[in-house]
């Protein structure tokens, strides 16, 4: 179950810390199925944050493979993770880059949170770069229905559960005693 994230830029009037009103454009991330749904969702979300009129200036598909929110964090960081795989056909190592959006308070915490997000990764990886993202907020999709929340909880429980250990298979193959003796010497 993979989410498609859309980066939506919203232009509106904002009062800064000096009390001066100025026009600003801020990017937000929305989980949606299409551009139309992304526009509808960002409009709905912004209506609860902005009291005056606003304009959606741009919507594009965001290049994030995973989003990782963390409590007590107020900024978003873009982590580039290079996964290393061995290509058996060519005999060479191949790197594939993925991008994570990680919530943290500073670069060090973003690195730690990226390491935490990657802790169950089986393969080798490196983190070539982490930079602060301009994303102001992230709005994941929730149906709001009670059974929808139960499905999300079941999905997360299944995702976090450990697979049952496979029962050991008994080997019924027989080898010639002379051949076995040659290799055991």
VOMAR-916097 format. One record per residue (C-alpha): x, y, z; residue number from 1. Coordinates in nm, 3 decimals. Last residue first. Layout:
BEGIN
<<X; Y; Z>; NUM>;
...
This chain:
BEGIN
<<3.854; -3.590; 0.479>; 185>;
<<3.486; -3.503; 0.476>; 184>;
<<3.465; -3.445; 0.102>; 183>;
<<3.599; -3.787; -0.003>; 182>;
<<3.389; -3.966; 0.262>; 181>;
<<3.070; -3.818; 0.120>; 180>;
<<3.151; -3.958; -0.223>; 179>;
<<3.229; -4.306; -0.078>; 178>;
<<2.908; -4.308; 0.130>; 177>;
<<2.689; -4.242; -0.176>; 176>;
<<2.442; -3.973; -0.091>; 175>;
<<2.083; -3.997; 0.030>; 174>;
<<1.830; -3.715; 0.011>; 173>;
<<1.553; -3.720; 0.270>; 172>;
<<1.629; -3.380; 0.424>; 171>;
<<1.379; -3.291; 0.698>; 170>;
<<1.235; -2.945; 0.661>; 169>;
<<1.259; -2.724; 0.967>; 168>;
<<0.937; -2.548; 1.056>; 167>;
<<0.927; -2.190; 0.934>; 166>;
<<0.942; -1.921; 1.197>; 165>;
<<0.628; -1.711; 1.211>; 164>;
<<0.677; -1.372; 1.054>; 163>;
<<0.738; -1.082; 1.293>; 162>;
<<0.471; -0.819; 1.328>; 161>;
<<0.531; -0.454; 1.243>; 160>;
<<0.356; -0.459; 0.903>; 159>;
<<0.073; -0.671; 1.041>; 158>;
<<0.022; -0.435; 1.333>; 157>;
<<0.037; -0.138; 1.095>; 156>;
<<-0.223; -0.296; 0.865>; 155>;
<<-0.447; -0.388; 1.158>; 154>;
<<-0.425; -0.032; 1.296>; 153>;
<<-0.499; 0.116; 0.953>; 152>;
<<-0.795; -0.120; 0.912>; 151>;
<<-0.927; -0.024; 1.256>; 150>;
<<-0.898; 0.344; 1.166>; 149>;
<<-1.097; 0.281; 0.849>; 148>;
<<-1.358; 0.092; 1.051>; 147>;
<<-1.412; 0.402; 1.263>; 146>;
<<-1.449; 0.636; 0.969>; 145>;
<<-1.222; 0.938; 0.949>; 144>;
<<-1.095; 0.829; 0.609>; 143>;
<<-0.744; 0.939; 0.696>; 142>;
<<-0.511; 1.066; 0.424>; 141>;
<<-0.181; 1.216; 0.530>; 140>;
<<-0.144; 1.597; 0.554>; 139>;
<<0.219; 1.709; 0.586>; 138>;
<<0.324; 2.056; 0.699>; 137>;
<<0.561; 2.342; 0.612>; 136>;
<<0.768; 2.169; 0.343>; 135>;
<<1.077; 2.386; 0.270>; 134>;
<<1.298; 2.083; 0.337>; 133>;
<<1.614; 2.100; 0.545>; 132>;
<<1.890; 1.892; 0.393>; 131>;
<<2.028; 1.545; 0.452>; 130>;
<<2.282; 1.395; 0.219>; 129>;
<<2.481; 1.084; 0.127>; 128>;
<<2.305; 0.848; 0.372>; 127>;
<<2.449; 0.504; 0.304>; 126>;
<<2.284; 0.169; 0.256>; 125>;
<<2.353; -0.203; 0.283>; 124>;
<<2.065; -0.444; 0.266>; 123>;
<<1.821; -0.580; 0.525>; 122>;
<<1.654; -0.254; 0.621>; 121>;
<<1.488; -0.283; 0.962>; 120>;
<<1.676; 0.016; 1.109>; 119>;
<<1.604; 0.250; 0.815>; 118>;
<<1.352; 0.470; 0.997>; 117>;
<<1.579; 0.480; 1.305>; 116>;
<<1.879; 0.579; 1.091>; 115>;
<<1.668; 0.854; 0.933>; 114>;
<<1.562; 0.970; 1.280>; 113>;
<<1.926; 0.987; 1.392>; 112>;
<<2.023; 1.183; 1.079>; 111>;
<<1.726; 1.420; 1.128>; 110>;
<<1.829; 1.462; 1.493>; 109>;
<<2.176; 1.565; 1.380>; 108>;
<<2.032; 1.800; 1.115>; 107>;
<<1.801; 1.983; 1.357>; 106>;
<<1.449; 1.971; 1.508>; 105>;
<<1.328; 1.658; 1.332>; 104>;
<<1.064; 1.523; 1.091>; 103>;
<<1.187; 1.297; 0.814>; 102>;
<<1.093; 1.308; 0.447>; 101>;
<<1.268; 1.011; 0.290>; 100>;
<<1.421; 0.998; -0.056>; 99>;
<<1.540; 0.685; -0.233>; 98>;
<<1.858; 0.643; -0.434>; 97>;
<<1.956; 0.317; -0.598>; 96>;
<<2.317; 0.205; -0.603>; 95>;
<<2.447; -0.086; -0.810>; 94>;
<<2.737; -0.309; -0.720>; 93>;
<<2.886; -0.495; -1.014>; 92>;
<<2.892; -0.857; -1.130>; 91>;
<<2.710; -0.769; -1.452>; 90>;
<<2.442; -1.035; -1.426>; 89>;
<<2.453; -1.074; -1.047>; 88>;
<<2.383; -0.706; -0.977>; 87>;
<<2.473; -0.650; -0.611>; 86>;
<<2.256; -0.396; -0.433>; 85>;
<<2.344; -0.077; -0.243>; 84>;
<<2.067; 0.153; -0.124>; 83>;
<<2.157; 0.523; -0.129>; 82>;
<<1.945; 0.724; 0.114>; 81>;
<<1.875; 1.092; 0.050>; 80>;
<<1.712; 1.249; 0.353>; 79>;
<<1.483; 1.550; 0.309>; 78>;
<<1.422; 1.724; 0.641>; 77>;
<<1.097; 1.854; 0.791>; 76>;
<<1.078; 2.093; 1.086>; 75>;
<<0.880; 2.104; 1.412>; 74>;
<<0.975; 1.794; 1.609>; 73>;
<<0.826; 1.692; 1.944>; 72>;
<<0.694; 1.365; 1.802>; 71>;
<<0.841; 1.213; 1.488>; 70>;
<<0.685; 1.201; 1.140>; 69>;
<<0.842; 0.965; 0.884>; 68>;
<<0.730; 1.001; 0.521>; 67>;
<<0.846; 0.740; 0.270>; 66>;
<<0.938; 0.719; -0.099>; 65>;
<<0.939; 1.094; -0.149>; 64>;
<<0.961; 1.250; -0.496>; 63>;
<<0.659; 1.477; -0.470>; 62>;
<<0.402; 1.477; -0.750>; 61>;
<<0.326; 1.836; -0.843>; 60>;
<<0.070; 2.100; -0.755>; 59>;
<<0.131; 2.472; -0.807>; 58>;
<<-0.020; 2.813; -0.731>; 57>;
<<-0.303; 2.721; -0.494>; 56>;
<<-0.451; 3.058; -0.398>; 55>;
<<-0.560; 3.188; -0.061>; 54>;
<<-0.844; 3.396; 0.077>; 53>;
<<-0.850; 3.501; 0.439>; 52>;
<<-0.888; 3.292; 0.754>; 51>;
<<-0.602; 3.052; 0.677>; 50>;
<<-0.558; 2.738; 0.885>; 49>;
<<-0.896; 2.557; 0.865>; 48>;
<<-0.951; 2.658; 0.502>; 47>;
<<-0.597; 2.536; 0.430>; 46>;
<<-0.690; 2.172; 0.497>; 45>;
<<-0.999; 2.178; 0.272>; 44>;
<<-0.814; 2.351; -0.011>; 43>;
<<-0.524; 2.109; 0.028>; 42>;
<<-0.766; 1.815; 0.006>; 41>;
<<-0.952; 1.941; -0.302>; 40>;
<<-0.632; 2.023; -0.488>; 39>;
<<-0.482; 1.684; -0.400>; 38>;
<<-0.805; 1.513; -0.508>; 37>;
<<-0.784; 1.682; -0.847>; 36>;
<<-0.414; 1.604; -0.882>; 35>;
<<-0.490; 1.237; -0.819>; 34>;
<<-0.493; 0.966; -0.552>; 33>;
<<-0.398; 1.187; -0.258>; 32>;
<<-0.155; 1.224; 0.034>; 31>;
<<-0.084; 1.596; 0.073>; 30>;
<<0.246; 1.780; 0.128>; 29>;
<<0.258; 2.155; 0.185>; 28>;
<<0.467; 2.426; 0.017>; 27>;
<<0.444; 2.792; 0.128>; 26>;
<<0.393; 3.107; -0.076>; 25>;
<<0.389; 3.436; 0.113>; 24>;
<<0.210; 3.770; 0.089>; 23>;
<<0.293; 4.006; 0.372>; 22>;
<<0.114; 4.155; 0.670>; 21>;
<<0.342; 4.322; 0.922>; 20>;
<<0.301; 4.233; 1.290>; 19>;
<<0.677; 4.209; 1.348>; 18>;
<<0.658; 3.826; 1.386>; 17>;
<<0.498; 3.797; 1.039>; 16>;
<<0.127; 3.827; 0.953>; 15>;
<<0.047; 3.607; 0.654>; 14>;
<<-0.135; 3.673; 0.332>; 13>;
<<-0.173; 3.370; 0.106>; 12>;
<<-0.007; 3.163; -0.169>; 11>;
<<-0.025; 2.784; -0.145>; 10>;
<<0.222; 2.547; -0.307>; 9>;
<<0.104; 2.185; -0.315>; 8>;
<<0.351; 1.896; -0.310>; 7>;
<<0.164; 1.576; -0.388>; 6>;
<<0.235; 1.246; -0.217>; 5>;
<<0.129; 0.914; -0.364>; 4>;
<<0.090; 0.653; -0.092>; 3>;
<<0.198; 0.293; -0.126>; 2>;
<<0.000; 0.000; 0.000>; 1>;
